């Protein structure tokens, strides 16, 4: 019997959640377009997550300058291109009001995604982080939308303090604990790099914890010892690719030489393997 799309999506979401416990930690790379998603799938990764900054760069924009509709369409395209579970970076839900955040999550249910993330950053310079009560209400609404239908999405709740120079570990932990109680499946505080801080977060909550790779972040083996369940890289692969292109272009412009062709050949071979 052929599985229905609903059954397939439900199974994929459950598999994604299971990966947080069966792989220690789950390595979750972040493709920025369909081609990079296919490449990363071919390289053997068990799941993928979109990157808001990497996707924005493909449109010639900075992070935070895409719409919810664009982010959803982009994530759905990546989910349709690969058989592995895909989680979408939905930034702050593209809305302040909890009901509007929930509406986006509900719209994502039928997109083929296995999960999504919602953060507590406002996008406003004068008040970069929602107060705890408002942030928790937003996660509760997102969790209800993610979990209430015949299929579910794995909801990751993000506490953004450290990305906005609010290096308050106690507040970050309090936020993650509140998001756990509000129904989040996975917890995430990007910007933590200290092993002691990461350990404090992991031991303060009862949900899988994601760590974002930053300069100075402990290597994966040490993160595993700290109890981290998932490691992601954000827009780093996308910007590494752009950095390689910029260096190649500078060589061509300034020196008229072609040293970049060796890297291009390796990339072409990887693309052929991924796309064929």
Backbone as CSV, one residue per row, in Angstrom:
resi,resn,N_x,N_y,N_z,CA_x,CA_y,CA_z,C_x,C_y,C_z
1,UNK,0.844,-1.191,0.000,0.000,0.000,0.000,0.882,1.244,0.000
2,UNK,0.533,2.179,-0.837,1.289,3.427,-0.896,0.914,4.299,0.285
3,UNK,1.929,4.847,0.962,1.660,5.711,2.102,1.058,7.015,1.624
4,UNK,0.122,7.547,2.389,-0.425,8.859,2.091,0.596,9.916,2.450
5,UNK,0.511,11.123,1.856,1.437,12.190,2.240,1.392,12.494,3.723
6,UNK,0.167,12.408,4.328,0.058,12.681,5.756,0.861,11.683,6.564
7,UNK,0.705,10.384,6.220,1.442,9.353,6.943,2.940,9.527,6.764
8,UNK,3.347,9.819,5.548,4.767,10.005,5.272,5.323,11.169,6.077
9,UNK,4.599,12.286,6.108,5.045,13.452,6.854,5.111,13.154,8.347
10,UNK,4.104,12.461,8.855,4.096,12.117,10.275,5.277,11.229,10.628
11,UNK,5.554,10.255,9.781,6.679,9.360,10.036,7.998,10.115,9.987
12,UNK,8.092,11.058,9.063,9.333,11.819,8.945,9.557,12.688,10.185
13,UNK,8.488,13.291,10.686,8.613,14.112,11.888,9.022,13.263,13.082
14,UNK,8.415,12.091,13.219,8.777,11.208,14.326,10.224,10.754,14.201
15,UNK,10.639,10.434,12.979,12.030,10.030,12.761,12.979,11.166,13.131
16,UNK,12.605,12.392,12.770,13.444,13.548,13.107,13.586,13.678,14.614
17,UNK,12.488,13.534,15.335,12.558,13.624,16.791,13.408,12.487,17.361
18,UNK,13.241,11.296,16.807,14.020,10.150,17.285,15.519,10.346,17.068
19,UNK,15.883,11.043,15.994,17.299,11.264,15.701,17.989,12.070,16.808
20,UNK,17.224,12.861,17.547,17.812,13.640,18.632,18.254,12.751,19.791
21,UNK,17.792,11.524,19.775,18.164,10.598,20.841,19.014,9.434,20.349
22,UNK,18.885,9.112,19.052,19.614,7.962,18.521,20.981,8.344,17.973
23,UNK,21.183,9.609,17.653,22.498,10.084,17.210,22.967,11.103,18.240
24,UNK,24.182,10.934,18.716,24.674,11.805,19.777,25.962,12.491,19.373
25,UNK,25.917,13.728,19.031,24.714,14.479,18.725,24.326,14.342,17.253
26,UNK,23.097,14.754,16.949,22.650,14.835,15.560,23.347,16.021,14.899
27,UNK,24.040,15.772,13.794,24.679,16.846,13.039,23.677,17.353,12.019
28,UNK,23.272,18.617,12.178,22.193,19.198,11.382,22.736,20.345,10.546
29,UNK,23.224,20.069,9.325,23.743,21.146,8.476,22.595,21.957,7.878
30,UNK,22.945,23.148,7.393,21.924,24.095,6.963,22.095,24.476,5.491
31,UNK,21.373,23.794,4.586,21.425,24.163,3.175,20.759,25.512,2.941
32,UNK,21.178,26.166,1.875,20.630,27.482,1.568,19.816,27.494,0.269
33,UNK,19.822,26.370,-0.443,19.003,26.228,-1.634,18.835,24.741,-1.915
34,UNK,18.079,24.419,-2.968,17.812,23.015,-3.261,19.097,22.268,-3.612
35,UNK,19.970,22.895,-4.376,21.210,22.228,-4.755,22.059,21.858,-3.559
36,UNK,22.216,22.783,-2.618,23.023,22.470,-1.431,22.330,21.423,-0.561
37,UNK,20.986,21.412,-0.567,20.265,20.372,0.180,20.546,18.999,-0.409
38,UNK,20.533,18.898,-1.729,20.832,17.624,-2.366,22.271,17.199,-2.096
39,UNK,23.190,18.152,-2.143,24.594,17.853,-1.870,24.760,17.305,-0.459
40,UNK,24.169,17.972,0.523,24.326,17.540,1.914,23.655,16.199,2.153
41,UNK,22.543,15.944,1.465,21.907,14.635,1.580,22.818,13.554,1.031
42,UNK,23.418,13.813,-0.129,24.326,12.853,-0.744,25.526,12.561,0.159
43,UNK,25.944,13.558,0.926,27.095,13.385,1.810,26.749,12.614,3.087
44,UNK,25.482,12.228,3.236,25.135,11.290,4.291,24.531,11.875,5.547
45,UNK,24.160,13.144,5.553,23.540,13.713,6.741,22.128,13.168,6.900
46,UNK,21.714,12.956,8.137,20.441,12.303,8.436,19.261,13.263,8.407
47,UNK,19.518,14.564,8.539,18.465,15.573,8.548,19.095,16.908,8.173
48,UNK,18.242,17.859,7.782,18.697,19.177,7.357,17.826,20.240,8.004
49,UNK,18.341,21.465,8.062,17.538,22.602,8.511,17.860,23.800,7.633
50,UNK,16.849,24.570,7.304,17.093,25.756,6.504,17.798,26.814,7.351
51,UNK,18.368,27.799,6.675,19.048,28.898,7.342,18.483,30.210,6.836
52,UNK,17.992,31.035,7.738,17.398,32.300,7.314,18.430,33.206,6.658
53,UNK,19.644,33.267,7.225,20.665,34.153,6.656,21.161,33.639,5.314
54,UNK,21.349,32.321,5.200,21.801,31.754,3.934,20.773,31.926,2.842
55,UNK,19.492,31.703,3.157,18.437,31.899,2.172,18.346,33.365,1.766
56,UNK,18.391,34.276,2.746,18.324,35.697,2.415,19.448,36.094,1.459
57,UNK,20.636,35.513,1.661,21.767,35.844,0.794,21.512,35.431,-0.649
58,UNK,20.770,34.345,-0.872,20.472,33.934,-2.250,19.568,34.930,-2.945
59,UNK,18.881,35.761,-2.168,17.989,36.789,-2.721,18.651,38.163,-2.724
60,UNK,19.924,38.198,-2.324,20.619,39.481,-2.257,20.158,40.337,-1.097
61,UNK,19.752,39.699,-0.004,19.260,40.420,1.160,20.033,39.992,2.402
62,UNK,19.897,40.800,3.440,20.479,40.455,4.731,19.497,39.622,5.536
63,UNK,20.004,38.954,6.564,19.149,38.156,7.432,18.048,39.030,8.018
64,UNK,16.847,38.460,8.117,15.724,39.206,8.656,14.934,39.968,7.618
65,UNK,15.301,39.833,6.344,14.637,40.605,5.293,13.824,39.746,4.332
66,UNK,13.468,38.542,4.745,12.550,37.729,3.945,11.207,37.683,4.655
67,UNK,10.175,37.358,3.917,8.838,37.283,4.494,8.527,35.861,4.940
68,UNK,7.484,35.726,5.728,7.059,34.404,6.137,6.663,33.545,4.959
69,UNK,5.983,34.135,3.984,5.573,33.387,2.797,6.782,32.902,2.016
70,UNK,7.798,33.755,1.887,9.016,33.353,1.179,9.741,32.242,1.931
71,UNK,9.832,32.381,3.253,10.526,31.364,4.053,9.811,30.025,3.973
72,UNK,8.491,30.044,4.006,7.730,28.805,3.936,7.890,28.143,2.578
73,UNK,7.802,28.917,1.507,7.958,28.351,0.162,9.355,27.774,-0.022
74,UNK,10.358,28.475,0.483,11.747,28.005,0.392,11.925,26.693,1.144
75,UNK,11.411,26.637,2.375,11.547,25.421,3.177,10.806,24.258,2.537
76,UNK,9.625,24.519,1.994,8.858,23.456,1.349,9.592,22.919,0.127
77,UNK,10.256,23.788,-0.616,11.012,23.349,-1.796,12.166,22.442,-1.384
78,UNK,12.848,22.781,-0.317,13.947,21.944,0.163,13.409,20.614,0.682
79,UNK,12.294,20.647,1.424,11.709,19.405,1.924,11.297,18.486,0.779
80,UNK,10.810,19.070,-0.317,10.367,18.263,-1.455,11.541,17.661,-2.226
81,UNK,12.734,18.232,-2.042,13.892,17.811,-2.838,14.661,16.653,-2.218
82,UNK,14.394,16.328,-0.949,15.185,15.321,-0.255,14.277,14.408,0.550
83,UNK,14.749,13.193,0.795,13.984,12.238,1.591,14.259,12.360,3.087
84,UNK,15.281,13.121,3.475,15.590,13.225,4.899,14.721,14.298,5.534
85,UNK,14.502,14.228,6.844,13.696,15.257,7.511,14.324,16.640,7.370
86,UNK,13.462,17.637,7.192,13.903,19.031,7.066,13.163,19.872,8.094
87,UNK,13.917,20.694,8.822,13.340,21.650,9.762,13.526,23.050,9.199
88,UNK,12.516,23.898,9.358,12.551,25.245,8.788,12.923,26.283,9.834
89,UNK,13.780,27.206,9.457,14.087,28.372,10.286,13.018,29.419,10.000
90,UNK,12.080,29.564,10.917,11.000,30.533,10.756,11.243,31.803,11.574
91,UNK,12.517,32.086,11.866,12.894,33.307,12.591,11.969,33.498,13.798
92,UNK,11.325,34.647,13.940,10.446,34.864,15.097,8.984,34.585,14.770
93,UNK,8.776,33.782,13.739,7.412,33.504,13.305,6.849,34.596,12.429
94,UNK,7.689,35.602,12.146,7.306,36.724,11.279,6.089,37.461,11.806
95,UNK,5.937,37.477,13.125,4.792,38.154,13.734,5.050,38.316,15.222
96,UNK,4.404,39.322,15.809,4.449,39.507,17.258,3.340,38.730,17.955
97,UNK,2.179,38.706,17.359,0.990,38.146,17.996,1.039,36.625,17.952
98,UNK,0.817,35.943,19.074,0.878,34.480,19.095,-0.008,33.812,18.047
99,UNK,-1.202,34.315,17.832,-2.104,33.694,16.861,-1.521,33.741,15.452
100,UNK,-0.803,34.799,15.127,-0.195,34.906,13.800,0.983,33.937,13.666
101,UNK,1.736,33.758,14.740,2.811,32.759,14.731,2.219,31.373,14.520
102,UNK,1.138,31.080,15.242,0.477,29.781,15.110,-0.039,29.566,13.692
103,UNK,-0.523,30.623,13.060,-1.049,30.494,11.697,0.049,30.079,10.723
104,UNK,1.252,30.607,10.904,2.364,30.203,10.050,2.700,28.730,10.266
105,UNK,2.734,28.307,11.521,3.044,26.908,11.816,1.974,26.003,11.213
106,UNK,0.717,26.388,11.330,-0.365,25.596,10.751,-0.212,25.485,9.242
107,UNK,0.192,26.584,8.597,0.394,26.563,7.157,1.535,25.639,6.769
108,UNK,2.492,25.454,7.678,3.651,24.611,7.386,3.360,23.128,7.533
109,UNK,2.255,22.782,8.187,1.948,21.376,8.454,1.903,20.566,7.164
110,UNK,1.345,21.140,6.106,1.168,20.414,4.847,2.303,20.629,3.858
111,UNK,3.422,21.176,4.347,4.519,21.533,3.447,5.541,20.425,3.266
112,UNK,5.392,19.318,4.002,6.381,18.254,3.938,7.514,18.404,4.928
113,UNK,7.477,19.447,5.739,8.521,19.656,6.738,8.367,18.689,7.903
114,UNK,9.479,18.405,8.559,9.463,17.590,9.768,9.491,18.446,11.020
115,UNK,9.955,19.681,10.894,10.066,20.535,12.064,10.244,21.984,11.670
116,UNK,10.312,22.845,12.688,10.558,24.266,12.467,11.064,24.873,13.769
117,UNK,11.621,26.053,13.669,12.091,26.759,14.859,11.453,28.132,14.920
118,UNK,11.223,28.589,16.151,10.701,29.933,16.420,11.569,30.544,17.505
119,UNK,11.989,31.768,17.283,12.907,32.438,18.207,12.207,33.554,18.966
120,UNK,12.878,34.054,20.003,12.285,35.105,20.827,12.886,36.483,20.557
121,UNK,13.516,36.661,19.407,14.006,37.975,19.002,12.897,38.743,18.291
122,UNK,12.795,40.027,18.584,11.711,40.841,18.035,12.015,41.388,16.652
123,UNK,13.310,41.531,16.314,13.684,42.204,15.079,13.745,43.714,15.231
124,UNK,13.593,44.219,16.461,13.611,45.660,16.719,14.834,46.024,17.554
125,UNK,15.520,47.093,17.151,16.743,47.486,17.844,16.475,47.978,19.258
126,UNK,15.341,48.642,19.484,15.099,49.235,20.790,14.708,48.204,21.838
127,UNK,14.152,47.073,21.388,13.747,46.002,22.298,13.964,44.676,21.584
128,UNK,15.220,44.206,21.550,15.555,43.077,20.671,14.964,41.733,21.071
129,UNK,14.597,41.564,22.357,14.091,40.273,22.841,12.712,40.492,23.470
130,UNK,11.751,39.638,23.107,10.444,39.712,23.747,10.577,39.466,25.246
131,UNK,9.735,40.125,26.055,9.743,39.791,27.477,9.292,38.350,27.639
132,UNK,9.609,37.782,28.777,9.450,36.338,28.960,8.000,35.895,28.795
133,UNK,7.067,36.641,29.326,5.664,36.237,29.239,5.200,36.211,27.788
134,UNK,5.516,37.263,27.049,5.109,37.314,25.647,5.805,36.229,24.837
135,UNK,7.086,36.024,25.102,7.836,35.001,24.374,7.260,33.614,24.638
136,UNK,6.896,33.356,25.877,6.349,32.046,26.229,4.979,31.837,25.586
137,UNK,4.163,32.872,25.564,2.857,32.768,24.905,3.020,32.438,23.420
138,UNK,4.036,33.005,22.799,4.267,32.762,21.387,4.683,31.305,21.150
139,UNK,5.539,30.780,22.010,5.956,29.382,21.874,4.779,28.455,22.163
140,UNK,3.964,28.779,23.146,2.799,27.942,23.455,1.856,27.870,22.259
141,UNK,1.632,29.001,21.607,0.759,29.014,20.428,1.375,28.210,19.294
142,UNK,2.678,28.353,19.101,3.363,27.594,18.050,3.307,26.099,18.348
143,UNK,3.496,25.724,19.608,3.471,24.304,19.978,2.088,23.705,19.762
144,UNK,1.066,24.439,20.115,-0.290,23.927,19.907,-0.553,23.694,18.424
145,UNK,-0.135,24.634,17.596,-0.325,24.478,16.151,0.510,23.324,15.608
146,UNK,1.717,23.163,16.138,2.625,22.128,15.633,2.180,20.733,16.021
147,UNK,1.447,20.600,17.118,1.170,19.278,17.689,-0.296,18.856,17.640
148,UNK,-1.192,19.730,17.232,-2.611,19.433,17.432,-3.275,18.690,16.279
149,UNK,-2.644,18.617,15.128,-3.283,17.979,13.981,-2.931,16.512,13.856
150,UNK,-3.381,15.882,12.777,-3.056,14.467,12.545,-1.575,14.238,12.283
151,UNK,-0.901,15.248,11.815,0.559,15.209,11.730,1.108,16.276,12.665
152,UNK,2.385,16.211,12.935,2.977,17.173,13.850,4.303,17.649,13.296
153,UNK,4.710,18.788,13.752,6.046,19.295,13.483,6.844,19.273,14.776
154,UNK,8.114,18.992,14.679,9.016,19.069,15.824,9.376,20.544,16.010
155,UNK,8.947,21.115,17.128,9.134,22.542,17.358,10.394,22.802,18.169
156,UNK,11.279,23.609,17.617,12.472,24.072,18.318,12.239,25.503,18.779
157,UNK,12.425,25.748,20.068,12.285,27.096,20.623,13.665,27.669,20.891
158,UNK,13.866,28.891,20.409,15.183,29.516,20.483,15.174,30.711,21.433
159,UNK,16.151,30.749,22.328,16.384,31.900,23.201,17.588,32.659,22.643
160,UNK,17.349,33.870,22.159,18.336,34.601,21.361,19.220,35.556,22.151
161,UNK,19.149,35.530,23.467,19.888,36.495,24.282,21.314,36.735,23.813
162,UNK,22.059,35.649,23.627,23.498,35.771,23.391,23.818,36.354,22.018
163,UNK,22.877,36.321,21.098,23.108,36.937,19.790,22.899,38.449,19.841
164,UNK,22.362,38.933,20.948,22.068,40.358,21.094,22.768,40.943,22.314
165,UNK,23.943,40.367,22.635,24.821,40.865,23.696,24.132,40.887,25.055
166,UNK,23.160,40.011,25.233,22.524,39.846,26.544,23.033,38.532,27.119
167,UNK,24.259,38.554,27.614,24.915,37.327,28.068,24.496,37.013,29.504
168,UNK,23.219,36.774,29.657,22.612,36.476,30.949,22.215,35.005,30.938
169,UNK,23.080,34.156,31.484,22.823,32.719,31.427,21.581,32.344,32.227
170,UNK,21.396,32.960,33.372,20.233,32.628,34.197,18.934,32.934,33.455
171,UNK,18.875,34.075,32.794,17.667,34.423,32.043,17.486,33.487,30.859
172,UNK,18.576,33.145,30.205,18.500,32.220,29.073,17.951,30.868,29.518
173,UNK,18.448,30.359,30.626,17.953,29.077,31.135,16.480,29.189,31.532
174,UNK,16.115,30.282,32.183,14.714,30.473,32.579,13.812,30.494,31.354
175,UNK,14.277,31.107,30.292,13.493,31.148,29.061,13.351,29.738,28.468
176,UNK,14.429,29.015,28.396,14.352,27.665,27.827,13.455,26.770,28.671
177,UNK,13.519,26.915,29.978,12.636,26.126,30.837,11.173,26.496,30.598
178,UNK,10.901,27.770,30.411,9.529,28.206,30.134,9.056,27.690,28.782
179,UNK,9.955,27.681,27.797,9.571,27.197,26.472,9.334,25.686,26.501
180,UNK,10.107,24.998,27.312,9.863,23.563,27.508,8.464,23.339,28.063
181,UNK,8.112,24.070,29.095,6.786,23.923,29.698,5.678,24.328,28.724
182,UNK,5.997,25.231,27.798,5.014,25.682,26.810,4.814,24.673,25.680
183,UNK,5.671,23.629,25.623,5.459,22.574,24.645,6.534,22.387,23.601
184,UNK,7.654,23.112,23.686,8.718,22.945,22.699,9.325,21.546,22.793
185,UNK,9.700,20.996,21.649,10.307,19.665,21.590,11.821,19.710,21.721
186,UNK,12.427,20.786,21.225,13.885,20.960,21.226,14.163,22.387,21.693
187,UNK,15.259,22.594,22.402,15.620,23.904,22.931,16.970,24.336,22.372
188,UNK,17.144,25.659,22.217,18.264,26.164,21.427,18.579,27.571,21.901
189,UNK,19.818,27.795,22.311,20.277,29.129,22.699,21.525,29.456,21.890
190,UNK,21.369,29.937,20.660,22.533,30.210,19.823,23.445,31.244,20.463
191,UNK,24.750,31.025,20.298,25.732,31.950,20.845,26.463,31.425,22.058
192,UNK,25.971,30.359,22.669,26.689,29.754,23.792,27.921,29.024,23.282
193,UNK,29.084,29.334,23.823,30.294,28.633,23.400,31.071,28.030,24.565
194,UNK,30.840,28.500,25.770,31.544,27.964,26.936,31.013,26.589,27.278
195,UNK,31.915,25.648,27.516,31.499,24.305,27.914,30.690,24.346,29.204
196,UNK,31.090,25.206,30.151,30.357,25.301,31.411,28.943,25.819,31.180
197,UNK,28.796,26.816,30.316,27.464,27.361,30.037,26.595,26.330,29.322
198,UNK,27.178,25.632,28.368,26.425,24.619,27.629,25.978,23.503,28.579
199,UNK,26.892,23.064,29.452,26.540,22.031,30.420,25.411,22.509,31.329
200,UNK,25.466,23.765,31.754,24.429,24.311,32.626,23.071,24.281,31.945
201,UNK,23.030,24.597,30.671,21.765,24.566,29.931,21.263,23.136,29.814
202,UNK,22.130,22.238,29.384,21.721,20.849,29.159,21.163,20.221,30.429
203,UNK,21.798,20.510,31.562,21.372,19.883,32.817,20.192,20.599,33.465
204,UNK,19.762,21.722,32.887,18.654,22.486,33.477,17.328,22.227,32.790
205,UNK,17.342,21.465,31.696,16.117,21.219,30.935,15.978,19.723,30.661
206,UNK,14.777,19.351,30.222,14.494,17.945,29.939,14.148,17.718,28.476
207,UNK,14.677,18.537,27.609,14.463,18.398,26.178,15.826,18.359,25.477
208,UNK,15.888,17.812,24.269,17.133,17.873,23.514,17.577,19.322,23.314
209,UNK,18.864,19.543,23.375,19.434,20.888,23.236,20.290,20.956,21.978
210,UNK,20.064,22.015,21.190,20.853,22.291,19.995,21.923,23.333,20.316
211,UNK,23.117,23.135,19.798,24.194,24.125,19.899,24.569,24.565,18.498
212,UNK,24.750,25.869,18.331,25.175,26.441,17.055,26.694,26.556,17.035
213,UNK,27.309,26.052,15.974,28.767,26.140,15.849,29.191,27.591,15.658
214,UNK,30.039,28.057,16.542,30.613,29.399,16.520,32.124,29.252,16.653
215,UNK,32.902,30.273,16.294,34.317,30.226,16.645,34.468,30.048,18.161
216,UNK,35.215,29.048,18.568,35.398,28.776,19.978,34.451,27.745,20.548
217,UNK,33.458,27.321,19.773,32.562,26.266,20.249,33.348,24.968,20.402
218,UNK,33.121,24.222,21.473,33.817,22.934,21.613,33.535,22.027,20.425
219,UNK,34.487,21.167,20.067,34.249,20.236,18.959,33.120,19.278,19.276
220,UNK,32.624,18.618,18.242,31.446,17.767,18.383,31.650,16.698,19.454
221,UNK,32.826,16.100,19.499,33.063,15.044,20.487,32.890,15.565,21.911
222,UNK,33.352,16.785,22.174,33.190,17.356,23.512,31.735,17.728,23.769
223,UNK,31.044,18.236,22.749,29.623,18.554,22.907,28.831,17.288,23.246
224,UNK,29.208,16.175,22.631,28.544,14.908,22.949,28.723,14.566,24.425
225,UNK,29.930,14.755,24.949,30.182,14.475,26.359,29.390,15.400,27.270
226,UNK,29.094,16.606,26.785,28.319,17.562,27.570,26.825,17.266,27.535
227,UNK,26.430,16.311,26.694,25.025,15.950,26.613,24.237,16.675,25.547
228,UNK,24.913,17.376,24.662,24.234,18.087,23.578,23.625,17.080,22.608
229,UNK,22.404,17.337,22.186,21.695,16.409,21.307,21.815,16.753,19.831
230,UNK,22.113,18.023,19.521,22.111,18.438,18.117,23.082,19.584,17.925
231,UNK,23.780,19.575,16.786,24.708,20.651,16.445,24.360,21.144,15.047
232,UNK,24.160,22.450,14.910,23.872,23.047,13.608,24.911,24.123,13.302
233,UNK,24.901,24.597,12.062,25.952,25.535,11.649,25.392,26.843,11.074
234,UNK,24.067,27.011,11.094,23.487,28.258,10.629,23.850,28.552,9.184
235,UNK,24.204,29.795,8.903,24.545,30.188,7.541,25.993,29.953,7.174
236,UNK,26.741,29.234,8.016,28.192,29.135,7.806,28.555,28.480,6.478
237,UNK,27.885,27.398,6.096,28.207,26.769,4.817,27.892,27.711,3.661
238,UNK,26.761,28.403,3.740,26.387,29.340,2.674,27.441,30.424,2.519
239,UNK,27.901,30.976,3.635,28.872,32.062,3.545,30.280,31.554,3.264
240,UNK,30.563,30.299,3.622,31.831,29.705,3.193,31.857,29.587,1.670
241,UNK,30.719,29.192,1.076,30.636,29.103,-0.380,30.793,30.481,-1.015
242,UNK,30.143,31.489,-0.433,30.284,32.845,-0.960,31.712,33.360,-0.766
243,UNK,32.333,32.998,0.350,33.718,33.402,0.570,34.655,32.802,-0.456
244,UNK,34.433,31.511,-0.787,35.254,30.868,-1.812,35.046,31.537,-3.159
245,UNK,33.804,31.900,-3.475,33.524,32.576,-4.742,34.188,33.949,-4.781
246,UNK,34.147,34.672,-3.649,34.774,35.993,-3.608,36.285,35.895,-3.792
247,UNK,36.896,34.893,-3.163,38.339,34.728,-3.318,38.696,34.343,-4.748
248,UNK,37.900,33.473,-5.356,38.156,33.089,-6.749,38.012,34.286,-7.667
249,UNK,36.981,35.081,-7.437,36.758,36.262,-8.284,37.892,37.268,-8.134
250,UNK,38.373,37.441,-6.893,39.472,38.374,-6.664,40.746,37.904,-7.364
251,UNK,41.001,36.591,-7.323,42.170,36.063,-8.031,42.066,36.341,-9.530
252,UNK,40.906,36.063,-10.099,40.686,36.266,-11.531,40.820,37.744,-11.898
253,UNK,40.233,38.621,-11.080,40.262,40.065,-11.353,41.658,40.658,-11.181
254,UNK,42.336,40.282,-10.092,43.576,40.958,-9.727,44.815,40.334,-10.341
255,UNK,44.776,39.031,-10.614,45.969,38.339,-11.076,45.801,37.678,-12.433
256,UNK,44.572,37.520,-12.871,44.349,36.871,-14.155,44.765,35.415,-14.165
257,UNK,44.749,34.779,-12.968,45.131,33.370,-12.874,43.910,32.543,-12.490
258,UNK,44.097,31.215,-12.488,42.952,30.320,-12.375,43.163,29.253,-11.302
259,UNK,43.781,29.620,-10.207,44.029,28.654,-9.149,42.756,28.074,-8.556
260,UNK,41.664,28.785,-8.699,40.380,28.328,-8.151,39.784,27.161,-8.917
261,UNK,40.339,26.842,-10.087,39.726,25.797,-10.908,39.812,24.420,-10.254
262,UNK,40.827,24.204,-9.426,40.911,22.920,-8.717,39.732,22.741,-7.774
263,UNK,39.424,23.779,-7.022,38.267,23.722,-6.134,36.981,23.595,-6.952
264,UNK,36.928,24.289,-8.089,35.737,24.209,-8.936,35.527,22.789,-9.456
265,UNK,36.601,22.114,-9.810,36.466,20.733,-10.284,35.913,19.830,-9.191
266,UNK,36.398,20.036,-7.955,35.886,19.227,-6.847,34.407,19.525,-6.600
267,UNK,34.044,20.783,-6.720,32.648,21.142,-6.557,31.780,20.572,-7.663
268,UNK,32.284,20.587,-8.879,31.535,20.036,-10.006,31.310,18.539,-9.837
269,UNK,32.330,17.843,-9.371,32.185,16.397,-9.137,31.157,16.131,-8.047
270,UNK,31.199,16.909,-6.965,30.228,16.734,-5.884,28.808,17.006,-6.387
271,UNK,28.666,18.016,-7.243,27.355,18.339,-7.786,26.833,17.236,-8.677
272,UNK,27.695,16.678,-9.512,27.264,15.576,-10.375,26.796,14.396,-9.555
273,UNK,27.519,14.084,-8.471,27.118,12.977,-7.615,25.777,13.259,-6.939
274,UNK,25.558,14.524,-6.565,24.339,14.871,-5.853,23.130,14.960,-6.772
275,UNK,23.337,15.422,-7.992,22.203,15.746,-8.859,21.821,14.630,-9.810
276,UNK,22.706,13.638,-9.975,22.422,12.595,-10.941,21.521,11.517,-10.347
